[in-house]
């Protein structure tokens, strides 16, 4: 009997995670001889644990194709990490139980490092209890921190958003600087690594234009050097644009976002690193400033996604199905770079146990010697990833996105599972 | 002898103010029999006062055409208001003196309400001293607060950015809400009127989707009602997206952005209204939240400008030249709406003394009865303004923008002018 497949989305979503879903579902539909239906977990792995799944075979091919240009996670994602195998086997056994009941033979899990770990553990427990389940992790993260792949789908589009926004805001500040705002600060994501902050550096080819300064998590914040650099830019260029990572830290390793301030009621201040940087500039240099905090906008901005990224997100989804059908188990599709310029790439794969719980940090050689900008090597790596535009269709000025029927799969287990 | 023209940009810039510059320069170039050269003031009116101008006739037609897709103000803008005529005639006399020396017979001033007032005063002083100068104001402001025109160039594009971003971030939060972020707050511009906040309401056609709540400057903030509404949305939809105007106020008329907090050193907190709203939600409902502050990104986002807006910005520039050549003086081109759907419009004009220093507030009938959303009338008005896309060209993943030679006009006055 043909097996069904389970697909779920995990962790912070991106503007192209649904493009990977599209790749999985379209590839599975082309192999109906081997894969019966693709069930989607609602809210990630929770959907399997509490048997809350929707049947994607009930969606039209048009709807599935629209996933290519729909940001967010259409099936719902979850920030939920399965516990360690040795500590809590219940969760894993429940997954196997659900998979058995629904005749699921393929487990596709679309997420970051934690998710690769989960997919790996599911394959282990499958072997152990003698239930054949093919587990494929599908890479996704704007943080670009998965190893063994040239890049992670989601990163290129967020990077493009940041680069484009930095260029645009830079032109704005440059024109205001004579009589008004002289410093502009853009706060971007990247708690552990400076990949996204580095993307700001692609806005222009020279430090005479925005951004003049990038603050990376990798480089301990040196207030004196920083202020000197800000002042230099205002004196030489008339203004200064700063891209700061939410993960920027001081020399003691403390996040700049957490430094300093409590409000009148003694609450710790909620503002982030951009506000603290603004405060430092105001108190020491007195320049008029503005700041923007991109937050979710950067990772959901499908309207400015990179064409490379959309294509790669789709291809890793498709490849996941192909790997499964080739009989690979416990692997993750990867992007392999063949050439920088013109960018050439293909897909490959890597074993999940090698990927799981490993972070790829940004190489020091991608950051300039003074620590405030990116290098030519970084540009060479990153430009191809933000290259090309892939615009969604619009109606009445607003992007059209997929509207799924989300028809539930009938529940078959009597016992309810309590999430701890 | 043919006269030259002076063109300058004033106040906060937009993603399409250079499209108006393009309209002025291209129209002037088509009437070389009447207009010799267009000189651009560097940094707005300061350029005239201190005789700091560039000669746009030295730019290629290709460069001028690229202004159509270049955000910011390419000649530099200024936040600088001429003093009252009766208080300080020096500034006005200096302008006339510069115009005389450079044979300038046309004054095109591209800005908001203050700038229309300035253009009007220049025409008055011209008459008084017997120097013939044709003064035309060209409307520009993302705030959409100029009267007598259907809309102000700059607004439609910022509105589109906000509507699109709200839709995209809404899909992101919706997918995270089960286990993580339940409330997302987007702070937008609009110190005095809620036009930009209202644009967030275009993201979706129903309040079941983002944004569920809009906080307008026009509606005094009612904490209890607000919290009730947030809670209702989280219960019914699983999440809540809030678009808040930087101009939102409490019942006493105080900006929410300024309420409450000073830091550990007694400085007033720099964070804005989004942070205070987040704080209220955290302390009263405890939901996990995220917030974004769009700031300059919303007004410089040429990559997602509305086609209607780009076209209107160009046309008011062109019309300004045509009005001048028809012998009109002290007027501003306007947009006249002929039909809502399909949107039909044409250009007209209004006397500057009627426009100067007047603000157009958002009608109460554009805000829903409960004060938390927009009405069908608001949609009818606003949808055409965000309609259509007008993408810039890209290279290496980044938008291409105009690079001007900015060749200075030789100074001809001996006396330097001291700005007070």
Interface residues (C-beta under 8 A of the other chain):
Chain A: X9 X12 X13 X15 X43 X44 X46 X70 X71 X72 X73 X74 X75 X76 X77 X78 X79 X80 X160 X163 X164 X165 X167 X168 X169 X170 X171 X172 X173 X174 X175 X176 X178 X179 X180 X184 X186 X202 X203 X204 X260 X261 X262 X263 X264 X265 X267 X269 X270 X271 X274 X275 X278 X279 X282 X283 X290 X291 X292 X293 X294 X295 X296 X297 X299 X300 X301 X302 X303 X304 X306 X383 X386 X387 X388 X389 X391 X394 X396 X397 X398 X399 X401
Chain B: X9 X12 X13 X15 X43 X44 X46 X70 X71 X72 X73 X74 X75 X76 X77 X78 X79 X80 X160 X163 X164 X165 X167 X168 X169 X170 X171 X172 X173 X174 X175 X176 X178 X179 X180 X184 X186 X202 X203 X204 X260 X261 X262 X263 X264 X265 X267 X269 X270 X271 X274 X275 X278 X279 X282 X283 X290 X291 X292 X293 X294 X295 X296 X297 X299 X300 X301 X302 X303 X304 X306 X383 X386 X387 X388 X389 X391 X394 X396 X397 X398 X399 X401
